[in-house]
C-alpha cells in the first residue's frame, strides 16, 4: 500500500514539473494600459488605446509580437531589453468604448502556440467631463465694490462613479480665453470653494460683464462653460416729467374739478433696468390724507422703462391754480433721482344743459320723426367751462345705458354723439331715448335736470325699400319682332315698383349702356307703392353682356340695391341670308270633298318643318311671315300658326263656293327673320313653299287617282307579294298538329295510370292488366319521342336555330303551383308569339308566323283603301287602322322582352282562364290540396282530381285533330287585296260629268224649243 502511495506521488511530481518550470522561467510583468493622455488605467470615451508589457520565456532569447495577445489582438512590436525581458507594445486605433470599468486578459504563448502565462486586470473608460454642480455670484447688480464667487464641482467617470480627478478650475471674464483666476487641484474629484474679487476685475465702470467658470479633469476633459451676469450700476433712474398724467377712471385727463372730491389715477414713466421703488409726495392734492406725503407707486417694467401708477387718489381742491408733486425713484443698488412736477387745475361749478336731442338721419314725414337702425343720436349741450372732452354723458336706448362716443365743441355749444345705434324695437314701432341724470361735464358737474331736454321719441324705420317683382325693361323702338330683346340704338323704358312707408328715390348706373353713372328716376306714389321710372336716350352699349346697377333709397337712408344682367344683341345687314331649308311638308287633309266646299269654309293645314343649313350656326327664328300667290281667287284667308318655331303650320282657308275639278296651286314664301348667336339678321330670308289643295268629288264607289296610286304601291310591296309565306305557315301548322299527337299519347298514358290507381284502391280485377299495358305504352312512347321529338322541338320552338339559351332562361322561372299549371312567367314560354323573340332565338315557325301577321296587316290596309270610296269613309281611318294593328301585333310585342310585362300578361291569362273555366278552378284546388299531403297519402279523390282534367284534355286534342277545318288556315285577306282595281278614275269621272252637262244643256234646249 505504501508503495502505491509513493508511486502516485512520483507520478504527480512528474506531471507538475513542466508547469512549475514554466512558472519559473516564463512571466508577464510591468503591464500598463492608457489612452492618448498617458494616464495609467484610464482613457476617454473616444480615444486611442495603448498597452505595454514586459515578458520573458525561459529558453527563448526574445519574444515575438505573435506570442503575446491583448484579449485576441496580437501586439505590434516586442524589443529585447538589457535585463533579458522583451518590452512589447500594442497601439489600438481610435474608437469609442462605453464609459465603465472594462476587464482585459494578456496571454503569453510559446513557440508551439500554447499559452504559458496569463495576466488579467481592468481599466476605466472615463466618459464624463467635470460637472458644475453650482455656481453663483453675489451681488449680481451693484455699485463698484466687492464680489463673491461660489462654486461646487465634481468629476464623474460614468454614472455616479468618480473619475480620475480634477486638474484645474478657471474663473473667466466673458469667455474661456480671458482667465481671471486659475485654481490647481491635486488628486480630488470634488472641489467646493468661495473666492472674493473686486468688481473692477470684471467691470471697470458702469456696465456689465459675464463672470464664468470652467473645470478640467486629469484627462483634460472640460466641463460646460457656465456664466452669471454682473452689472455695475452707478447711474440714477431717469424720471420722465413729460409722461406725467392725472386721469379719471375712463382714461380721460383731469383738468377741471369742482367742489366734490374726485377719484383719479396718477402715472409717470421711469427708465432704469433695476428700478426698486418710486415714491411721490401727493399731499397738495389732498391735505386730509397723511399717507399721500410718501405714497409708493406700483411699477411695471417693460424693456427697461417702468410705468409707475398711483390708483384711487382722491383729489380735494377747492380753487384754481397749480400744485407741485415731488417724485423720488430709487434703483436696486441705491442710486436715487428726484423730480418735481407741476399741474394746473381749474374749478368749474356750472352744470351742463341739454338743449335738444336729434338724429343724424332724422326726417319728418306726415308729422312723424323717422330714424333707421344704425343712426347717430346727437345731444346739443350748453357747456362753458370744463367742457365735455371726457364724454361722461350717458344715454339710455332700448334698455341699454350707452356712453357718448365723442363730444365736439362749436362756440359755447357742445355736440355729443352716440354712433351707429342698433335698436331692439321692431320695424315701425316707436323708440324713446333718455339722457341719464348721472351725465356730467369734465369737472364732474351733473346735468341740469330742470333746464335740460332729457328725452325724445322717434319711429324706427329699419327696412330697406322692397322691390315688388322684377325690374321691367321695355323696348320703345317699334319693331315687329323680338320685343323682349335689346339692340344698340334702342330707347328703353325702365320701371321698378317698390313698397316703403316713406318716399323713395332711385338712381341707376347705366354706364355699360353708354349713358350716365347716376341716372335719376321719377318716382311717384300709387297707393302703398312707389313707382320709379326711367326713359333713356338711344343706348350705345360697350359690350354684349352688360350689368345695370340700381339703387333705391327711402327717406331715412335705408338702401336697396339690385343688379340686372342684360344682353345686347348685334345687328347684321347681310343682304341674302340663308340659314334655313325646308326638310318636309305634311298636308292635312290629303284631299277635300268638292261637293262640300259650297257648304263650309274648308281649311287645309301644311306642317312645314325647317332645319338649319349648318347646325353649328344654331340659328333661332325670331319672326315668320307668309306671302302667297297662285289660285288666290278661291282663298278666303291664309296665315301662319306656331310662327316662332321651326315647324310652323300654314293654314289656307277656302272660300265657300264651287271649286275647280282637280286641284288649286299656290306659290308661297316663308319670310324668316333669324338670330344667329348674339346677332340679329335684320334682312328677311325667303324660303319657297309650293303647295296644292286636292279635291275629290267622284260618285260613290269611284276612286281618285291618288288613292289608286296608294293601293298599287301597297300591292307592289315586297311582303304582300310573298304568297309562299302563307303556304309555308300551312305546312308548319300541319306539322304542329302531328307533333301534338305525341303529347296526347303521353296524356293517354297518364289517364290509364290514374285508372290503374282507382282499380287498385277499389280492388277491381283489371288493375294488373292495365298496369302492363301502361308500361308497354310508356316504353313505346319514350322510344318514339327519343327518335322523332327533336324535329318537333324545332317545330314548337323548344329548340331554336341559335341554340337553347332562351329555354335555359325560362327554365329558371318558378315551378307550377301543384297541377294548376300556373307559373309566374317573366318571359313568354314560347318565343313564337313574338317577332323579336323569334328572331333572337332562331324560332323559324315564329318568324314565318309573324311575317304572315305583318303581311295580313298590309292586305287589310289595301282592302280598306279599296272600300273607302264605296263605304264613304275617310282615308285617315285606313291609316289609323293600319297604325293600330302594327302597334298591337308588331311593335307592341317588343315589350315582351321586358320581364315584368311578360309576368303580368301571363298572370292576366291565368286569371282569365280561371274565371272562364270555374270547374277547372275546382280541380286545380283539389290538386293543390293533394300536393300538400304527405307522401303515400293518396286516395281516390286525389286521383279523380287528376284524372278528370286529363281525360278532358285528351278529348279536346282528339276533337281538334279530327276537325277537318283545323287542317287548313283560313282568313287570308291577301287573296282579296291582290285582285285588280276598277279602271274608272277621277279623269274618267270628269269626262263623264262634262258629257252629262252637255247632254243636260241639249235636253234643256230641246225642252225650251218644245215650250216655244
Rosetta blueprint (number, residue, H / E / L):
1 X L
2 X H
3 X H
4 X H
5 X H
6 X H
7 X H
8 X H
9 X H
10 X H
11 X H
12 X H
13 X H
14 X H
15 X H
16 X H
17 X H
18 X H
19 X H
20 X H
21 X H
22 X H
23 X H
24 X H
25 X H
26 X E
27 X E
28 X E
29 X E
30 X E
31 X E
32 X E
33 X E
34 X E
35 X L
36 X L
37 X L
38 X L
39 X L
40 X L
41 X L
42 X E
43 X E
44 X E
45 X L
46 X E
47 X E
48 X E
49 X E
50 X E
51 X E
52 X E
53 X E
54 X E
55 X E
56 X E
57 X E
58 X L
59 X L
60 X L
61 X L
62 X L
63 X L
64 X L
65 X H
66 X H
67 X H
68 X E
69 X E
70 X E
71 X L
72 X L
73 X E
74 X E
75 X L
76 X L
77 X E
78 X E
79 X E
80 X E
81 X L
82 X L
83 X L
84 X L
85 X L
86 X E
87 X E
88 X E
89 X E
90 X E
91 X E
92 X E
93 X E
94 X E
95 X E
96 X E
97 X L
98 X L
99 X L
100 X L
101 X E
102 X E
103 X E
104 X E
105 X E
106 X E
107 X E
108 X E
109 X E
110 X L
111 X L
112 X L
113 X L
114 X L
115 X E
116 X E
117 X E
118 X E
119 X E
120 X E
121 X E
122 X E
123 X E
124 X E
125 X E
126 X E
127 X L
128 X L
129 X L
130 X L
131 X E
132 X E
133 X E
134 X E
135 X E
136 X E
137 X E
138 X E
139 X L
140 X L
141 X E
142 X E
143 X L
144 X L
145 X L
146 X E
147 X E
148 X E
149 X E
150 X E
151 X E
152 X E
153 X E
154 X E
155 X L
156 X E
157 X E
158 X E
159 X L
160 X L
161 X E
162 X E
163 X L
164 X L
165 X L
166 X E
167 X E
168 X E
169 X E
170 X E
171 X E
172 X E
173 X E
174 X L
175 X L
176 X L
177 X L
178 X L
179 X E
180 X E
181 X E
182 X E
183 X E
184 X E
185 X E
186 X E
187 X E
188 X E
189 X L
190 X E
191 X E
192 X E
193 X E
194 X E
195 X E
196 X E
197 X E
198 X E
199 X H
200 X H
201 X H
202 X L
203 X L
204 X L
205 X L
206 X L
207 X E
208 X E
209 X E
210 X E
211 X E
212 X E
213 X E
214 X E
215 X E
216 X E
217 X E
218 X L
219 X L
220 X L
221 X L
222 X E
223 X L
224 X L
225 X L
226 X E
227 X E
228 X E
229 X E
230 X E
231 X E
232 X E
233 X L
234 X L
235 X L
236 X L
237 X L
238 X E
239 X E
240 X E
241 X E
242 X E
243 X E
244 X E
245 X E
246 X E
247 X E
248 X L
249 X L
250 X L
251 X L
252 X L
253 X E
254 X L
255 X L
256 X E
257 X E
258 X L
259 X L
260 X L
261 X L
262 X E
263 X E
264 X E
265 X E
266 X E
267 X E
268 X E
269 X E
270 X E
271 X E
272 X L
273 X L
274 X L
275 X E
276 X E
277 X E
278 X E
279 X E
280 X E
281 X E
282 X L
283 X L
284 X L
285 X L
286 X L
287 X L
288 X L
289 X L
290 X H
291 X H
292 X H
293 X H
294 X H
295 X E
296 X E
297 X L
298 X E
299 X E
300 X E
301 X E
302 X E
303 X L
304 X L
305 X E
306 X E
307 X E
308 X E
309 X E
310 X E
311 X E
312 X E
313 X E
314 X E
315 X E
316 X L
317 X L
318 X L
319 X L
320 X L
321 X E
322 X E
323 X E
324 X E
325 X E
326 X E
327 X E
328 X E
329 X E
330 X E
331 X E
332 X L
333 X L
334 X L
335 X L
336 X E
337 X E
338 X E
339 X E
340 X E
341 X E
342 X E
343 X E
344 X E
345 X E
346 X E
347 X E
348 X L
349 X L
350 X L
351 X L
352 X L
353 X E
354 X E
355 X E
356 X E
357 X E
358 X E
359 X E
360 X L
361 X L
362 X L
363 X E
364 X E
365 X E
366 X L
367 X L
368 X E
369 X E
370 X E
371 X E
372 X L
373 X L
374 X L
375 X E
376 X E
377 X E
378 X E
379 X E
380 X E
381 X E
382 X E
383 X L
384 X L
385 X L
386 X L
387 X L
388 X L
389 X L
390 X L
391 X L
392 X L
393 X L
394 X E
395 X E
396 X E
397 X E
398 X L
399 X L
400 X E
401 X E
402 X E
403 X E
404 X L
405 X L
406 X E
407 X E
408 X E
409 X E
410 X E
411 X L
412 X L
413 X E
414 X E
415 X E
416 X E
417 X E
418 X E
419 X E
420 X E
421 X E
422 X L
423 X L
424 X L
425 X L
426 X L
427 X L
428 X L
429 X L
430 X E
431 X E
432 X E
433 X E
434 X E
435 X E
436 X L
437 X L
438 X L
439 X L
440 X E
441 X L
442 X L
443 X L
444 X L
445 X L
446 X E
447 X L
448 X L
449 X L
450 X L
451 X L
452 X L
453 X L
454 X L
455 X E
456 X E
457 X E
458 X E
459 X E
460 X E
461 X L
462 X L
463 X L
464 X L
465 X L
466 X E
467 X E
468 X E
469 X E
470 X E
471 X E
472 X E
473 X E
474 X E
475 X E
476 X L
477 X L
478 X L
479 X L
480 X L
481 X L
482 X L
483 X L
484 X L
485 X L
486 X E
487 X E
488 X L
489 X L
490 X L
491 X L
492 X E
493 X E
494 X E
495 X E
496 X E
497 X E
498 X E
499 X E
500 X L
501 X L
502 X L
503 X L
504 X L
505 X E
506 X E
507 X E
508 X E
509 X E
510 X L
511 X H
512 X H
513 X H
514 X L
515 X L
516 X L
517 X L
518 X L
519 X E
520 X E
521 X L
522 X E
523 X E
524 X E
525 X E
526 X E
527 X L
528 X L
529 X E
530 X E
531 X E
532 X E
533 X E
534 X E
535 X E
536 X L
537 X L
538 X L
539 X L
540 X L
541 X L
542 X L
543 X L
544 X L
545 X E
546 X E
547 X E
548 X E
549 X E
550 X E
551 X E
552 X E
553 X E
554 X L
555 X L
556 X L
557 X L
558 X L
559 X E
560 X E
561 X E
562 X E
563 X E
564 X E
565 X E
566 X E
567 X E
568 X E
569 X E
570 X E
571 X E
572 X E
573 X L
574 X L
575 X L
576 X L
577 X L
578 X L
579 X L
580 X E
581 X E
582 X E
583 X E
584 X E
585 X E
586 X E
587 X E
588 X E
589 X L
590 X L
591 X L
592 X E
593 X E
594 X H
595 X H
596 X H
597 X L
598 X L
599 X L
600 X L
601 X L
602 X L
603 X E
604 X E
605 X E
606 X E
607 X E
608 X E
609 X E
610 X E
611 X E
612 X E
613 X L
614 X L
615 X L
616 X L
617 X L
618 X L
619 X E
620 X E
621 X E
622 X E
623 X E
624 X E
625 X E
626 X E
627 X E
628 X E
629 X E
630 X E
631 X L
632 X H
633 X H
634 X H
635 X E
636 X E
637 X E
638 X E
639 X E
640 X E
641 X E
642 X L
643 X L
644 X L
645 X L
646 X L
647 X L
648 X L
649 X E
650 X E
651 X E
652 X E
653 X E
654 X E
655 X L
656 X L
657 X L
658 X L
659 X L
660 X L
661 X L
662 X L
663 X E
664 X E
665 X E
666 X E
667 X E
668 X E
669 X E
670 X E
671 X E
672 X E
673 X E
674 X E
675 X E
676 X E
677 X L
678 X L
679 X E
680 X E
681 X E
682 X L
683 X L
684 X L
685 X E
686 X E
687 X E
688 X E
689 X E
690 X E
691 X E
692 X E
693 X E
694 X E
695 X E
696 X E
697 X L
698 X L
699 X L
700 X L
701 X L
702 X L
703 X L
704 X L
705 X H
706 X H
707 X H
708 X H
709 X H
710 X H
711 X H
712 X H
713 X H
714 X H
715 X H
716 X L
717 X L
718 X H
719 X H
720 X H
721 X H
722 X L
723 X L
724 X H
725 X H
726 X H
727 X H
728 X H
729 X H
730 X H
731 X H
732 X H
733 X H
734 X H
735 X H
736 X H
737 X H
738 X H
739 X H
740 X H
741 X H
742 X H
743 X H
744 X H
745 X H
746 X H
747 X H
748 X H
749 X H
750 X H
751 X H
752 X H
753 X H
754 X H
755 X H
756 X H
757 X H
758 X H
759 X H
760 X H
761 X H
762 X H
763 X L
764 X L
765 X L
766 X L
767 X H
768 X H
769 X H
770 X H
771 X H
772 X H
773 X H
774 X H
775 X H
776 X H
777 X H
778 X H
779 X H
780 X H
781 X H
782 X H
783 X H
784 X H
785 X H
786 X H
787 X H
788 X H
789 X H
790 X H
791 X H
792 X H
793 X H
794 X H
795 X H
796 X H
797 X L
798 X L
799 X L
800 X E
801 X L
802 X L
803 X E
804 X L
805 X H
806 X H
807 X H
808 X H
809 X H
810 X H
811 X L
812 X L
813 X L
814 X L
815 X L
816 X L
817 X L
818 X L
819 X L
820 X L
821 X L
822 X L
823 X L
824 X L
825 X L
826 X L
827 X L
828 X L
829 X L
830 X L
831 X H
832 X H
833 X H
834 X L
835 X H
836 X H
837 X H
838 X H
839 X H
840 X H
841 X H
842 X L
843 X L
844 X H
845 X H
846 X H
847 X H
848 X H
849 X H
850 X H
851 X H
852 X H
853 X H
854 X H
855 X H
856 X H
857 X H
858 X H
859 X H
860 X H
861 X H
862 X H
863 X H
864 X H
865 X H
866 X H
867 X H
868 X H
869 X H
870 X H
871 X H
872 X L
873 X L
874 X L
875 X H
876 X H
877 X H
878 X H
879 X H
880 X H
881 X H
882 X H
883 X H
884 X H
885 X H
886 X H
887 X H
888 X H
889 X H
890 X L
891 X H
892 X H
893 X H
894 X H
895 X H
896 X H
897 X H
898 X L
899 X H
900 X H
901 X H
902 X H
903 X H
904 X H
905 X H
906 X H
907 X H
908 X H
909 X H
910 X H
911 X H
912 X H
913 X H
914 X H
915 X H
916 X H
917 X L
918 X H
919 X H
920 X H
921 X H
922 X H
923 X H
924 X H
925 X H
926 X H
927 X H
928 X H
929 X H
930 X H
931 X H
932 X L
933 X L
934 X L
935 X L
936 X L
937 X L
938 X L
939 X L
940 X H
941 X H
942 X H
943 X H
944 X H
945 X H
946 X H
947 X H
948 X H
949 X H
950 X H
951 X H
952 X H
953 X H
954 X H
955 X H
956 X H
957 X H
958 X H
959 X H
960 X H
961 X H
962 X H
963 X L
964 X H
965 X H
966 X H
967 X H
968 X L
969 X L
970 X L
971 X L
972 X L
973 X L
974 X H
975 X H
976 X H
977 X H
978 X L
979 X L
980 X L
981 X L
982 X L
983 X L
984 X L
985 X L
986 X H
987 X H
988 X H
989 X H
990 X H
991 X H
992 X H
993 X H
994 X H
995 X H
996 X H
997 X H
998 X H
999 X H
1000 X H
1001 X H
1002 X H
1003 X H
1004 X H
1005 X H
1006 X H
1007 X H
1008 X H
1009 X H
1010 X H
1011 X H
1012 X L
